[in-house]
Structures are given as C-alpha cells and as structure tokens.
C-alpha cells in the first residue's frame, strides 16, 4: 500500500493508490466497505462538521496535541461528536486503536496526554460504538489492542480511563468483549489485567482466576464452576503460562486435547498451545 493520503484529499488521490493496490483494497484500508463507500466518505467531507471530526482524528493519531486542542477550543461539542462511518465511534474510541479504520490504528507517543485532553474536555469514557458487530466501549477495545500494548502505554491509558469514570466491569448493552478483565486475559495482556484488578475489577469466576494465575482462588472457585467456565479456565491458564493452575485443572479432570472455547484460539487445543510455548522459549 502506498503512503496514507490526507483525510481531506480529493478522490483522485485515492484513485492513484487504487491503480496499484486495487479499489477494494484501498477502500478497506481507509475503513470503507467498498469503493462506493469511500467515494461517499470523500464527498461527505464537504460538510464542515464531518471535516472537523476527521481533522480531529488525524490530529489524534498523529500526536498533534496542539491541533487537537485548537479544534476542541473552536468547537467544544467535537468531543461528543461521532464518526459518520458505520461504527459511529467517538474520538475516544480512536484512542483504543482497535476495530476502526486500519490506517488509523496507531498508538502515538503522547497517547496518554491526548486521552487526558479528551477526558478533561468531557469525553464519555463508556460511550458505545458499533465495532466487531456489536456495541463496545473504549476500555475493552483498548485492553485487546496490540498497538498501545506494544507502545508500553496500554495500562496507563486504561488507568486514566478509570480515573475519569470508565467501568472496570462490562458496560450494559456491550457486545462479546464487554468485560475488560476477561478481554485483557484472552489477549494475553497480563500487566493490564493486573492493573484492572488493582483498580477494582472483580475476580469472580474460575476462568478469571485461572487466567491471572491465582491458584488458591481457582481452587476455591472450582466446585461451583460449570463445564463451560472450566473449559475457559484451562485455555486461559495455558495461554498465559500459569503451569501450577494448569496442573491443578488437569488433576481435576479437564481435557487438554479438546479444542479451546470460541474466542480463545478455538483452532488450538491446550496441548497445542503448551507445545508452541515450549518451542518458543
């Protein structure tokens, strides 16, 4: 893919990329389902409100604190505005770098400061946007995103969201990845999971205790856990490298040759993942 064009470039700039990459690939790269949707997006930028929102998103992902601050000063309602794209995300959703336009999934160095600016200006920390086929708040999107994690900023941004009122539990009306702690564990972000627990997230199920490596809690919760939760517990314990919890669950009768539950690398068994972990060390 050729370099990202400006958010307000004419359609000819996108056509130039499409000449080598193909119309559908370019459209998907910019978060549009097809070429017609990309054309509609470019045309929508004639609306000043759309243009301001898109400019703010560009400032956010480019670490443009001064530009973002100026845009919010000029239009304070921008912090509550929503994208005209189908996901209807707010600026705060772009902080999570997840589920939105692929070309905009970035974690700039000043992500914490940019997030604070949005929250101080009144951004709703638990606002829902339609991502991955269901409503999701910024927090679970953040704690499953590789971009802020690889930048070493995921936990700090998560704690900042909590400081401004974001829920550490599932937001009512959210989709599959609603629970921040379960989501962080499913994606293997243990430092962020630990931070969520320190900030009040409940370790109230066997699978959560197993994913965190809390053996005593797992032993206490096992008798009351149903078969599905036990299944998830073994998958999470293996994926997050908690050998003592894995041994405990195997001794309790869990099957290492059964494929993992949906959402937890269901194309693997625990035995596959243990072997993969052994070969990578």
Phi, psi and omega in degrees: 000132177290167186303151179302131176272163180300148183298336182249024178289152176293162183299336179299328179293323177287325176300323179298318176294320183294337180299331180252326186262340183100144185297315183294319180297318179295316179301314181293324179301326181263018173079022179247144186288334178203179184297322179299322179292324178293318177299317179297321178298312180299319179294326182293341181291351173291340176282121183304324181294318178295317181298318179297316181298313181296324177295322178293320177298316179298319178297320181297311184283342178265009180062032181272075184300316182297318180294315180297317179299316180298316180297321179289326176296318182289327181216088182301335180289349181300330182293340177257356183293160179233149177299148174278355175289168187297335182284338178058036181287154173267174176301324182294330176296329180291338176300327183287341179055049188203127173084352182262200180302131183302324181290348182250008178274087183220153176241094182293157182303328182263031184303319180297314181294321178294320178296317178300318179302313180297316182292320178295332178275000173107013178301140180279114187292339181246023177299145181257142173227153185274093182231142184056035174078011181200162178292137177218141175275164180301324187300305180296331175294319179297312188281001173244010185261129181288334187293306176292332178293312181294333178279355181074023186243355188300309182296319181296318179292321178300316180293326177295318176301317179296319178304328182260017170104003179296142180286140173268000175246180181295134176279130180307136180090358182282167182269208188302317183263056187276322185277116182302317183294311179299323181292313179300320179292320181298329181262003172080020180264081189290324179297318179292321177300316178297321178296321178297319178296317178299331181265013170112359178297138185278132171260079191246009178220156181301318183295325177293314179299319181294318180296330178276346182083023181271090187296314182297319178294321179297318179297323179290326186270342186304313185301330183266356185280140177278175186297321181295318180293322176296319178300312178297323182299315180295317180301314182291322179296318179292311184298329182260008170076031182261085188299320182295321179290321177301312180300317179300315182290324176295318178297333179276000173106006179289146188264116182282349182261005179271141179297144182297159179294163177304134180090353181235057181055057187292352176274358178242157166260165174304325180294320176301314185289326175296318179295318179297319179295323181293324182281342182267355181266000000 
